Amino acid sequence: MAELITVDDPDDPRLRDYTGLTDVELRRRREPAEGLFIAEGEKVIRRAGQAGYPMRSMLLSAKWVDTMRDIIDEVTAPVYAVSPELAERVTGYHVHRGALASMARKPLPTVDEVLRTARRVAVMEAVNDHTNIGAIFRSAAALGMDAVLLSPDCADPLYRRSVKVSMGAVFSVPYARLEGWPRALGTVREAGFRLLALTPDERAVPMDEAAPHRLERVALMLGAEGAGLSGRALGAADTWVRIPMAHGVDSLNVGAAAAVAFYAVTTGRPES
């Protein structure tokens, strides 16, 4: 059973994991280096625990103690009960969901480990907006993608905003970092995947003509908001594919485009 500790000092060193959560650059540096990430809200905290991430500590507004009682009874990590005002002073924002947990990261699997049992994979290049990362992971989980591969310059899927937007889906979709971009795409191709680059370019094949759901193994490549896939990434792809647009719209937000493309990749696919 966890120890429930009431804290009334925002400078208490035991709350260090939660300080300055709105300072993006600080958290980007600290969290991976210190092997932690922040889960926000009851559902996300529960999903992180169910996915096997060890809890370092939990920070709760007093009124959330009863709601989280079963978790408090199960974990051995300290649980800090604070007022909403103190939580805001520590974190830098009003904690609407009233519950935060500092979780220990797990070692990422290798690319080979991720690809070994996968058939439908999303590959992101330079997607560094945390909201888009979270949205793409949520769609990947909901629509049956098997894994996600990230270029070296993609944002951290375990950053608080990504985790929150994904509603914890980042815990259920295996992911790995590619090294040496775009050279590492050769590893994906060697594993039997056809590389489909999603682009609005008119030279690309319409998605329904490409029929990705009929391919044995597909890696769908997605680029950053606005810029899209780089020329090097497009050059490394086997096929360019596009989502046909109407009413003069030239493209979709990368999160929306990913959801549409994931459906096209996974719907009607033969069972493994």
C-alpha atoms as one frame of an Amber mdcrd trajectory, in Angstrom:
protein
   0.000   0.000   0.000   1.307   3.451  -0.918   2.043   6.049   1.692  -0.373
   8.998   1.464   1.549  12.181   2.235   0.014  15.637   2.586   2.311  18.344
   1.188   1.773  22.091   1.605   5.120  23.460   0.390   5.444  23.962  -3.412
   9.243  23.831  -3.058   9.196  20.417  -1.392  11.926  18.437  -3.232   9.714
  15.356  -3.269   7.556  17.115  -5.872  10.464  17.696  -8.249   9.111  15.338
 -10.917   6.118  17.674 -11.335   7.805  21.079 -11.421   7.433  23.280 -14.485
   5.309  20.961 -16.590   4.510  23.808 -18.994   8.203  24.428 -19.739   8.405
  22.304 -22.878  12.156  22.605 -23.442  12.925  21.808 -19.819  10.678  18.748
 -19.804  12.015  17.533 -23.162  15.503  17.495 -21.684  14.676  16.232 -18.209
  12.182  13.471 -18.727  14.103  11.123 -21.065  17.371  11.851 -19.231  15.835
  10.991 -15.863  13.824   8.062 -17.219  10.372   9.382 -16.394   7.193  10.687
 -17.985   4.017  12.249 -16.630   0.607  10.583 -16.931  -2.342  12.946 -16.445
  -5.869  11.972 -15.482  -7.406   8.861 -13.992  -7.813   6.884 -17.229  -4.317
   7.601 -18.492  -2.732   6.742 -15.137  -4.617   3.446 -15.056  -3.621   2.614
 -18.631   0.033   3.377 -17.922  -0.042   0.987 -14.976  -1.827  -1.691 -16.970
   0.852  -1.361 -19.655   3.510  -2.182 -17.085   5.080   1.222 -16.472   6.271
   1.403 -12.843   4.978   4.348 -10.818   7.516   6.692  -9.201   4.916   8.794
  -7.376   1.434  10.261  -7.695   0.219  13.835  -7.115  -3.480  14.160  -6.251
  -5.892  16.879  -5.326  -7.509  15.813  -2.064 -10.906  15.161  -3.665  -9.334
  12.566  -6.016  -7.974  10.385  -3.236 -11.157   8.291  -2.973 -11.402   7.871
  -6.759  -7.826   6.625  -6.954  -8.046   4.577  -3.743  -7.676   1.203  -5.473
  -4.454   2.367  -7.156  -3.155   3.848  -3.902  -3.777   0.485  -2.249  -1.898
  -1.385  -4.984   1.260   0.678  -5.506   4.198   1.186  -3.177   5.202   4.577
  -4.605   4.487   7.673  -2.485   1.227   9.525  -3.125   1.238  13.249  -2.457
  -2.078  14.903  -1.562  -2.075  18.636  -2.328  -4.511  21.481  -2.762  -5.434
  22.550  -6.318  -3.666  25.860  -5.674  -0.425  24.159  -4.684  -0.638  21.797
  -7.663  -0.896  24.817  -9.954   2.094  26.500  -8.324   4.200  23.375  -8.755
   3.179  22.418 -12.294   2.563  25.858 -13.785  -1.046  25.239 -14.815  -4.422
  24.335 -13.373  -4.541  20.546 -13.168  -8.123  20.079 -14.377  -8.123  16.298
 -14.016  -6.805  16.503 -10.464  -4.417  13.559 -10.783  -0.859  13.261 -12.054
   1.566  10.375 -11.853   5.282  10.235 -12.501   5.975   6.953 -14.284   9.276
   5.226 -15.027  10.064   4.665 -18.689  10.776   1.223 -20.097  13.572   0.498
 -22.611  12.364   0.949 -26.178  12.336  -2.167 -28.342  14.628  -2.279 -31.361
  13.297  -1.701 -34.864  13.846  -5.381 -35.665  11.828  -6.429 -32.610   8.949
  -4.144 -33.569   8.887  -5.302 -37.196   9.163  -9.007 -36.455   5.431  -9.557
 -35.933   4.020  -6.410 -37.598   2.234  -6.150 -40.928   0.917  -2.563 -40.916
   3.351   0.094 -39.692   3.254   3.899 -39.536   6.554   5.690 -40.111   6.756
   9.329 -38.986   9.350  11.804 -40.213  10.047  14.969 -38.169   6.560  15.061
 -36.613   7.416  17.261 -33.652   4.035  18.619 -32.615   2.986  16.716 -29.502
  -0.729  17.026 -30.273  -0.208  15.444 -33.696   1.928  12.671 -32.209  -0.815
  11.851 -29.710  -3.567  11.975 -32.339  -1.635   9.702 -34.697  -0.979   7.135
 -31.971  -4.639   7.162 -30.986  -5.711   6.546 -34.586  -3.032   3.874 -35.007
  -4.388   2.013 -31.986  -8.050   2.447 -32.907  -7.663   1.462 -36.556  -5.433
  -1.562 -36.106  -1.936  -0.431 -37.053   0.609  -2.807 -35.567   3.472  -0.447
 -34.758   4.959   3.025 -35.199   8.491   3.920 -36.247   9.896   7.384 -35.564
  12.647   9.292 -37.346  15.358  10.596 -34.997  13.847  14.112 -34.931  10.255
  13.147 -34.069   8.809  14.370 -30.787   8.636  12.168 -27.708   5.422  10.072
 -27.638   5.646   9.987 -23.831   5.616  13.766 -23.433   2.608  14.711 -21.273
   0.638  16.387 -24.092   1.141  13.433 -26.450   0.073  10.941 -23.811  -2.984
  13.025 -22.914  -4.160  13.520 -26.514  -3.683   9.833 -27.266  -5.713   8.908
 -24.148  -2.964   6.450 -23.312  -2.855   4.829 -26.765   0.905   5.448 -26.793
   1.088   2.624 -24.250  -0.656   0.078 -26.466   1.070   0.563 -29.844   4.693
  -0.658 -29.981   7.123   1.937 -31.294  10.834   2.319 -31.947  13.297   4.968
 -33.140  14.963   4.629 -36.510  18.627   5.619 -36.639  20.217   7.176 -39.701
  17.424   8.835 -41.665  16.369   8.019 -44.312  18.961   5.252 -44.647  17.181
   3.242 -41.935  14.168   2.871 -44.225  16.224   0.209 -45.985  15.890  -1.924
 -42.859  12.109  -1.629 -43.095  12.138  -2.633 -46.763  14.460  -5.561 -46.039
  11.933  -6.793 -43.478   9.443  -7.213 -46.324   7.536  -3.932 -46.114   6.445
  -1.814 -49.062   7.106   1.847 -48.311   4.131   4.053 -49.169   4.761   7.799
 -48.859   1.645   9.838 -48.095   1.765  13.109 -50.031  -0.739  15.496 -51.676
   1.456  15.608 -54.806  -0.676  15.118 -57.927   1.820  12.558 -59.205   0.933
  10.254 -56.312  -1.378   7.271 -56.803  -4.863   7.703 -55.253  -5.133   5.597
 -52.135  -7.949   3.404 -53.433  -5.919   2.549 -56.551  -2.872   1.673 -54.470
  -5.058  -0.745 -52.454  -2.623  -0.967 -49.539  -4.879  -3.360 -47.620  -4.084
  -6.038 -50.200  -0.335  -5.840 -49.660   1.318  -8.348 -47.365   3.304  -5.759
 -45.405   2.910  -1.980 -45.566   4.868   0.880 -44.022   2.931   4.139 -44.400
   5.211   7.191 -44.254   3.885  10.453 -42.772   5.604  13.841 -42.738   5.387
  16.855 -40.464   2.531  19.327 -40.530   2.947  21.788 -43.410   6.276  20.605
 -44.780   5.227  17.005 -45.335   7.772  14.333 -46.149  11.244  15.522 -47.128
  12.599  15.005 -50.624  14.969  12.354 -49.287  12.132  10.450 -47.663  10.003
  10.640 -50.802  12.972   9.413 -52.809  13.330   6.399 -50.519   9.687   5.344
 -50.876   8.464   2.586 -53.158   5.208   4.352 -54.043   3.710   7.801 -53.465
   0.053   7.691 -52.409  -2.492  10.433 -51.838  -5.947  10.951 -50.387  -8.146
  12.491 -53.116  -9.437  15.952 -52.101 -12.613  17.817 -53.068 -13.916  21.410
 -53.000 -10.483  22.890 -53.629  -8.979  21.586 -50.390  -5.337  20.740 -51.026
  -4.569  18.581 -47.986  -5.590  17.481 -44.489  -3.983  18.022 -41.116  -1.456
  15.221 -40.616  -3.500  13.759 -37.751  -6.653  13.606 -39.889  -4.749  12.341
 -42.922  -3.174   9.597 -40.825  -6.577   8.387 -39.630  -7.953   8.223 -43.187
  -4.836   6.473 -44.454  -4.752   3.989 -41.571  -8.304   2.966 -42.381  -7.347
   2.445 -46.015  -4.317   0.387 -44.984  -6.123  -1.853 -42.510  -9.735  -2.241
 -43.664 -10.542  -5.577 -45.243  -7.038  -6.923 -44.753  -6.708 -10.721 -44.593
  -6.280 -12.173 -41.126  -2.735 -13.071 -40.113
